[in-house]
Structure formats: structure tokens, C-alpha cells
Amino acid sequence: MEKLYEILKSLHPDVDFTAQDDLIGEGILDSLDIVTLITEINSAYDVSIPAEEILPENFCSASAIYDLITRLDEA
């Protein structure tokens, strides 16, 4: 999870991602951030995020993103 926090902090150093639970709805992450995030996750975690998993609920919080990574890693 620390690796994910580092990736998120590189996108928005001023945001406390441990306390946010609506990254999309509050406009913290936009579509460009999501694309960058997916690329960084693919590299850092050696998982591929398929297009059908690029849904707001999978990117609404650091916890949701980590759950997605874990689920894809186990598949």
C-alpha cells in the first residue's frame, strides 16, 4: 500500500490520500491522472488493468485502488 501512496503523492503532493474517499467525485483525480496512475500501477505492481476495470468505483479511494490491484494480482 505504501507504494500506491507514493504513486498518488507524486500526482498530487498536497492531498492526504489516507483520508480521501471520493477522489473522483471531489475532482482530485481527473482522466489524465487516471491514465498516469494506471501506467504507474502497471509498472510498480506488474499488473495490467483492463479497460472494463476503469470505473469510478475502482478509483474513488486509495483503498479501492489497492483492492483492485490485489484482485488483479490474484487473477
N, C-alpha and C positions, 0 to 999 in steps of 0.2 A: 504493500500500500504506500510505503514511503516513496517508492519510485514514481508512483502515479502522482502523489502530491508534488514532487519535484517537477514533473512534466506540466502539471496545471499551473504551478507557480511561475514557470518560465513563460507561460502565456499571459498571466495576469498577476504580477508580483504583489499587488496591493489587496488581493482578495484572500480572505480566510476560508479556504475550501473545506475545512473541517466543520464549519458552522453553516454552510450553504446547503439548502435542499431543493432549490429551484433555479439551477444555473441557466437554463434555457428561458424560462418564464420571466426571470428578472433581468434578462439581457446581458448576463455576464459572459456567456458563451454564444457566439454567433456562428454562422455556417462556415466561415473561414477558420475559426478556432476549432470547430469540429473536425474539419479536414486535416488540420495540423495535428490535432490530438490523435486522430486515427493513425496517421503516419508514425507519430512518436510511439504510440502503443504497440503498433506492429513491430517496430524495431526493438523496443525495450523488453517486450514480453514474448516476442516471437509467436504472436497470434495474428490471424487475419480476420478482420471484422467485415463480414459480408454486408452487402447493401441492405438486405432485409432487416439487419440488426441496427441500422442507423435510424433510430427512433428517439423522439424526445425523452421518453421514459428511461431509456438506457443511458442518457447523458444528463439527467436532471441533478445529479449529485455525485460527489467523488465515490460514495458508497455504491451507487447504481452502476457507475462506470467500472468499478472494481469487480462487482458481481458479474458484469458482462464479460470481463477479461477472464475471470475464474471459470465461468460457464464455457466459454470458447476454448479455454486451455484444456478442459476436461473432455471435450468432444473429440 
